[in-house]
C-alpha cells in the first residue's frame, strides 16, 4: 500500500431508493419511462464515503436485471461476500469483481458496488475517476437519444430543438413500423451533415435485413443493436449485408464478449455501458480490447442521475471513445438532479476533476427524492484502499 492511500474500515453500506420524475416520457421499443426509480449505494468507511448508482430499470425489459432484483441480490448475496472477502484481506475496488465472482451474472448490481467502493477509495486518495480511468479530455461531446415519437412532425420538432441546443449527435430510436420513414424525414429536413444514428434495442430479426438495408441510403453513423442480444452470428451476417456500421449494446456484457463479437464480425462499433458490463473497471477493459482492434466505442446512457453521469463522463474522456455518447445535460432528464446539474456548454459536458466522482448528492434533494433506505452494517472490518 502506498502512503498516499489511507486504509479505511468499512462501517456500513446504505441502500437508498430515490424516485425522480422525468422531464418528458422516454419511449423505446421495449416500453415507456416516465420516472426513474434508482437504487443508490453509499459505502461508508471510517475515513471516506463513496456513491454507487445502480442503472437497472424498474422492469427486466432491457436485460434480465431490474431494480428490486438488484437490491435483493446486493443485500442477500453480494454485500455478505464483500464483507467476508474483505475480512480475508484488503478490498480495493480492483478486487471487488473477484470477490463477487461466485455470484453469476448480476452485472448491474455488482457494478453499483464497485462504483461506490471505487468512489470511496478515490475520494480518500484525492484522485478523480477521470484520472484513475485514464481520461485524455477535459470535456466530452454530448449526444442525445430521442425516443419513439407519436408523429413525424413531433419528431422533427424534437430534433430541431436538440440541434439548436447544440447537441453534437442525434440518435433516433427505431422499431418495426417506425424506422425508414422517420430517418428519411429527419435527413430531408436537416440535411446529410447532421451526425445521425439509430437504435433498435433488439427489435428486429435477420428476416428484416432488407428493410434495415434501406437505412443505408441515409449515411448513418451506425445502427445499434438491431437483433436480439444472443444473435451474434445473425449480427455478423447482417453486418456483411449493410453498409451502415453495426454497433452492439445489449450483446456486449464483458471485455471477452466484446473481443468475440468483433472477431465474429458481429459489430464494428461498441456501445460501452459500465452497468451492463459489471463496472467501470471492466468498461475500461472493453475500451482497451476495442482500441487494440481499432474498433471505436462510445458511452451509452441509462438515464443516470448526476452520480452515474459523472462516472460516464469520466469514462467517455478515454482515448478510444471517439464517437459522441448518450451523454446529455441533467436538464434533459430531470427538473432537478440529485447532484449539481451537468450543464451543456458548446455541445459538451465538462469532465469532473474533483476527488472520486467529483460530485455528490445535494442533501436536501436527496431527502426529497428518497422513497426508502436500508443500511447493511459491516459485521467485520474491511479496508477500502488501493494496493
Ligand atoms: O441519454 O441516458 C440516456 C438515454 C440513452 O437511449 C438511451 N438509453 O436503450 O440505450 C438504451 C436506453 C436505455 C435507457 C436502456 C434506460 C435501458 C435503460
Boltz pocket constraint, residues with backbone or C-beta under 6 A from the ligand:
constraints:
  - pocket:
      binder: B
      contacts: [[A, 28], [A, 55], [A, 57], [A, 62], [A, 143], [A, 144], [A, 145], [A, 199], [A, 201], [A, 249], [A, 300], [A, 301], [A, 302], [A, 303], [A, 304], [A, 326], [A, 327], [A, 328]]
      max_distance: 6.0
